[in-house]
């Protein structure tokens, strides 16, 4: 019987975008060798994108370290990976990167007797946002996918499998669940990987020790760790940690390989209390302790983006890559006037059900990471700008509430029934014309503030006022009863202006 092979070192499975915009699918070897020619690595979902980057980082840390800032700077200035070093490492562990190896299938457990499940069980996050495409196949289990896609789903599921809580609790959640991952992005995939490749030794970025290694370098004994016990990995083991016991079952027909089923069961547990993921943002509180920030379905991340830049605030720990970039700016390896991007990827679940996942991309002028006084002033201005937007949003909500009350009870708003007010307010959707428009303006503002200073801040405040007033006017015009709506708008506009005056300084309003 012919042995089925699919080696991830050579076979195309990683979706990449070249600098000219061409989409290509590459193996591990070509992806890292051509990283300086690629714009980005982009998965089918935000979770897949995050998981694949973490896999590549584990390989690069194992090959290059770097164990010091000087070593990192040398890699950055080189502008491309030492292809010979990467290939030597991949060649050494080539058999461990075979998706269907008999003894060490990549990211899987060979000697498992776990129940056989349809391959769609690994695709829950993908199906969530592609229900039309996958609904029927998900129900009857007939889904059949090529090995490259199976590999991506495998890597993604091992880091983002949704857990279940007591009393069920057979499955621990992966490290990408119920949180958000923040990654700086450069002009090329090489720069992106470098910006996320932290100084790595026994104590950084998490306590690791000399025996730390990626999961594929571990032998069958003692791997896989017992599902009934916790294990405390170093950084590379953590980046490649497997929250499930999985074994893909390949199907060969007419020379084509596909995957329809897999063994699937509980994986090893890890002690999350001892690990602060370098890619996450943590909030520290004396009473509540430390916890990672999560994406909120009803709130875009840019509204809280000042937390990412609070590099000298003990109450917040930004992504370690941001702190590392600040250090390299101080040493002159990175320029203060340089502008990158950062991408935020996250998943939220509740009781083993996936609520949503999302990806956001925002500009990242490195001046915000400066550790000098100028950097402090810049961060203070950013905080003031965001606070002004929040305060104006509150003014808009208060005015919207008054508008709804006057619509419900034109003679006396105090006599309006709460349920009727709530219904009208929901129909008005007054904030839908506010936050989305401000996000567009914020992308421009965050770039201009380091260059123009106070004039940029003043323009932002003017924009906040203008957008808030326009959102109110659009909501008022949407009232179904024009006579009631006109009177209600006239009365509620006074509420808007009073709150805006408190929020931003009382500039005279103009009806849009």
N, C-alpha and C positions, 0 to 999 in steps of 0.2 A: 504493500500500500504506500502510495506516495506521501511523504511527509509534507504537511502544510506549513509554510513559512511566511512571515511578514515582518521583516526587520525594520524597525523604525529609524535606524541610522540612515538607511538608503531609500526606502520606499516613501513615496510622497504622501504626506498626511497632515502637514501643518499649513494652514491657509495664510498666505502672506500677500502683502501689497507692495509692489516695487515703487520706486520713487516716481516713475512716470505714470503710476496709477494702475498698471497691469496687475491683475490678480493671478497668483501662481500658487501651486501646492508643492511643498518641498519636504524632504526628509530632514532629520536632525543635522546631519553633516552639512548639507547645502544651506540650511537656514542660518547656521552659525557662521559658515564660511562667507556667505553673501550678506550678512547682517548690515554691513555699511552701505549696501545697495538697495536695501529694503526700507520702505517707509514704516511699516508696522506689521505685526502679527495680529490678526483679527479673527476671533472665533465666531461661531454661529450665534452665541449668546454671550452676555457679559461674564457669566460664570466660566464659560469655556475660555474666554480671553484671559481671565485672571489665572486660571489653573494652568494653562499652557505656559504663561510667563514664569510662574513659580517653578515649573519643571525645568525650563531652560536655565533659570537662575541657579538651581541646585547643581546642574552640570557645570556651569561656569565657576561657581564657588569651588567645586571640587578640583577643577583644573587650575584656576588662577589665584585662588584665595579671595581677594588680596588681604594680606595680614597687616597692612599699614596704609596711612594716607599717601605716603610716597609711592607705594606699589600701585595704589589705585590711580594716582596721577599719571604714572608711566603707562598704564593700560589706556587711559583716556586719550593721552597725547598720541598714542600709536594709531588710533583711529579705526582699528580693525582687530579682530582676534588673531592670535597666533594659530593659524589653521593646523599646522603640524601638531601642536600640543593638543588641540581639540580632537583631531583624528586619532592620535595615539591613545587618548582616553577612551574614545568610543570603540576603538578596535580592541582594547583590553577587555571591555565589558560587552562586546558585541552580542554574545549569546543571551545576555540578560535584557537586551532591548528587542528580542524577538517576541512578538505578540502571542505566538502559539508554541513557544518552546515547551518541551515535555517536562523539564525539571524546574525551570525558572521563567515562566511566562511573565512578560513585563507587566508590572503593577498588579499582579494577580497572585493567587495561591494555587499551586499545582495540586497538592494533595488534599483536596476538599471533597467532602461528601454532602455539601450544602444542596438544598433543593434547587431544581432547575426551574428557571423563570424565563419568560420571553425577554428579548433584548430591550423592549420598550421600557422595562423597569429602570434602565439606566438613563432614560431620556425624559424623566418627569419635568425637569426644568425647561427643556427645549419644547416639549409639548404644550407647556403652559401658555406660551406666547404664539404657538402655531397650531391652535386647536383645530382649525379647519383642515389643515394638511394631515394631521396625525390622528384625528379623533377616531376614525373607523379602525385604523390599524392598531391603535392603542387598545381598543376594546376587544378585538378578537385575537390579538397576539401574532398576527401574520407578518409583522414588520421584519424586513430583511435589509441589512445595511452592509456596505463595503467595509473592509477591515480598517481603512484609514479613518473613517467616521467612527467606527467602533472604538478605535484607540482614543480619539478625542473625547468621546462620551465616557470612556473608562477613566481617563485622567480627571475629567471634570467631576464625575460622580464620586470619586474617591476623596475629593476635597469639599464637596458640597452636598453630599447625601443628607437628607433631612432626617433629623432624629425624632424619636418619640419619647415623651416623658413618662414618669410613673403613673399608673402601676404597670404599664406595658414595658417600656424602656428596653426593647431588644437592640435598638440601633442608636449608637451615639451620633450626634450631628457632626458634620465635617467643619473644618475651621473657617470656611467661607459663608457659613449659614448665620443668619441674624446679625449681620454686621456689614461693614463696608470696607473695601480695599481701595487704598489710594496709591496710585503709581504716577510719578513724573514721567513725561514723555519727551524725548528729544526729536531731532529732525529725521533720524533713522532708527531702525531697530537696534543697531549697535549702541547708539546713544541712550535709548530707552533702557536697554538691559544694563548698561553701565551705571546709569543714574539710580537704578534699583539694586545694584550690586554693592552691598555695604561692606565696610571693613569687617573682616571675618577672622576671628581667632577664638580662644577658649572662652572669653567673656563677652564677646560681641558677635552678632546683635542680641543673642540670648546665650546664657551659659550652655556650653556645648561639650567641651572636653576633647581629648585627642582621638577618641573612638567614634566621633560623630561621622556619619556617612549617609548617603542617599539610600533609600530602601532597597534598590536593586543590587546593592553591594552586599546585603546581608545574606547569610546562608540559611538553609531551611531550619537549622537548629541554632539559635532559639527562635527564628522567624517562621511563621507569624507569631507575635506575642499572644498570650491567652486573652480571649475576649472578656474574661471575667476579672481581669486585673488591669490596673493603670500602668502605662509606661511613660517615662519622662525623656523625650528625645532631645537631642541637640538640634541645632538649626536646620541642618541638611535633612535629617530624619523627619523633622517637623514639616519642612516644605514638601516632602514626598510621602507624608503619613497617609495611611490607608484606613479609612473608616469602615470599610466593608471587606469581607472575604468574597472575592469574585474570581471566576474562571470562565473566560469566553469559550464558546463552543463553535468552532469554524465549520462551515458547510462548503463543500467543493462540488461544483456542477459545471460540466463542460469547460473546465479549466479556470472558472471564475470562483473566487473565494468570497463568501458572505458570512455574516453572523446573524443568527436568528434567536439564539438562546444563550443563557449563561447560568452558571452556578452563582447563587447570591445568598449571603448570610452576614451575620454580625462580624464586624472587624475589631481591631484592637482599640482600646480606650487610651486617652491621654489626659494628663492632669492639667486642665486649662488654667487652674489657679496659679500655676508656676510659669506660665508663658504669656508674654505680651507680644503679640504678633507685630513685627516691625512695620507692616503695611497698614495697620489700623490706627485710628485715633482714639486715645483713651482720656477719659475724664476722671479726675481724682477728687474725692470728697472725704473729709474726715469722718462723716457719719455713714455714708453709703459705700465707702471704699472706692475701688477703681473698676470702671466698666468701659467697654468699647462703644463708640458712637455707632448708631444704625441709621440707614437711610429711612426716610419716612415717605410713604406713598403720596401724602398730601403736601409735601414741602420739598422744594428743590434744594439741592445741597448748597448752591451759591449763597443762599441766605445765611448760612452758618460758616462760610468759608474762612472767616477770620480765625476760627479755631485751628485751621491747618497751619497758620503762620505764627502762632503764639510760641515761639521757640525759646522764650525766656520766662514763661509762665509755668509755675509749678503745678497749677491746677489742671493743666492740659498737656498731654504728651502727643505732639504731632507725629505723623509718619516719620520713621527714622531716616528715610531717604531725604526728607526735607532738612533735617538736622545735619545730615552728612553733606548736603549741598551747601549749607551755610558754612561749614568748616572748610570746604574746598574753595569757596569764595574768599574766605579769610586768608587762605594760602595763595590765592591768585590763580588757581587751576581753572576756576569758573569765573566768568565776568559778571559784574554787578548789573550791566545793562543787557544781559542775555535774557531772552524770553523763550520759555519752553511751554509745554502744556502739562496739565495733569488730568488723569482720568480716574473716575470713581466708579467702582463696580460693586454691586451689593445684591443680596437676597434676603427676603424676610419670610419667615414661616411661623405658623401658629398651630400647635397640636398636630404636627406631622403633615400639615397642609401648606403648600406654597402660596403665599399671598401675592408677592410681586418680586420682580428683580428689575434692575435698571442700570444703565450706564450713562454717566455725565462726563463731558469733557469741557475744561475751562482753561483760559490762558494762565500761565505761571511766570510773571516777571520775577527774576531771581532777586531783584532789589528788595522784595518783601521779606526775604530770608536773611538780609544783612543783620549782623549782630551789633552794629554800631548805633549811635544816637539817631542818625538819619533813618535807619531801619525802624527804630522804635516810633519815630514820628510818622513814618509811612503807615505802619500797622495801626497806630492810633487813628489816623485819618480814615483808613479802611473800616475800622470798627464804627466810627461816627457815621460813615456813609450807610453802612448796613443797618445801624440802629435807626437812622432817619427813615429808611424804607419800612422797617418794622413799625415804627410809630405812625407813619402815614397809613400803613395798612390797617392799624388799629382804628385810626380816624375814619377810614373808609367803612370799616365794619360797624362802627357806632352810628355813622350817618346812614348806612344801609338799614340798620335796625330801626332808626327813627323813621326813615322813609317807609318801611313796611308798616310801622304802627300807624302813621298818618293815612296810608292807603286803606288799612283795615277799619280805622275809626277816625274819619275826617274831622269830626267835631271835637274829639278829645282823645289824644293818643294814649292817655293813661288807662282808657277803658278798653283798649284792644286786647282780645284774647290771645294768650301766649301761643297756642297751637296755630291760630290763624296767622299770627306774625311770623312764626317759624316757616309756615308753608309759603307765604309770599316771599320771604327772604331767600328761601331755597330757589324759588322761581327766578328771582332777580340775578342770582349768581354774580354778585357785585364784584367779587375779587377776581373773577375769571378774566376781566379786562385790565387787571392791574399787574399781577405778578409775572405773567408770561411776557408782557411788554417790557417790564423792568429788567428781566433777565437779558434781553437783547442789549439794552443800554448798559447793563453792568459789565458785559464782556468788553465793551469799548472803554468803560470807565477804569476797570482794573488795569488795563494796559496804559492808559493815559496818566493816571495819578502819579507814578514814579517820574514821569517826564515833565508834566505841567504843574503838578502840585495843587495849590489852592484854587486856581481857576478851574481845574478839572473837578474838584470837589464841589465848587459853586454850581457848575453846570449840572452835576449829578443831582444836587438838591432841587434845582429848577425842574429837572426831568421828573423827579419823584412827585413834586407838586402837580405838574402838568398831567402826568399819567393818572394820579389819584383823582383829580377833578374830571378828567375825561371818563374814567371808569364809572364815576358816580353819575355823570350825565347820561351815559349809555344805559345804565340801569334804570334811571328815572324815565327815559324815553321808552323803555320796554314795558312799563306798567300798562296793563290792558285797558284800564279806564283812563282816557286822556285827561279828563277834567280832574278826577281825583289825583292823578299822577302829577299834574302841574302844580296843584296846591301842595301836595306832599313834598315834591321836590324843592319848592321854594322854602318850606319850613325846615326840611332836613339839611338843606345846603348850609344853613347857619351852623348846624352841629358839625358838619365837615370842616368848615373854616375855623371854628373854635379849636378843634382838636389839631388841625394842621398848624395853627399858630403856635400851639404848645410844642408841637413836634419839631418844627423847622424854622420858627422865627416869625411867623405872621406876615408873609408876603401877600399882597393883595391878590385875590383870586380873579381869574377871568373865565367866564363861561366859554366852554368850547363850542 
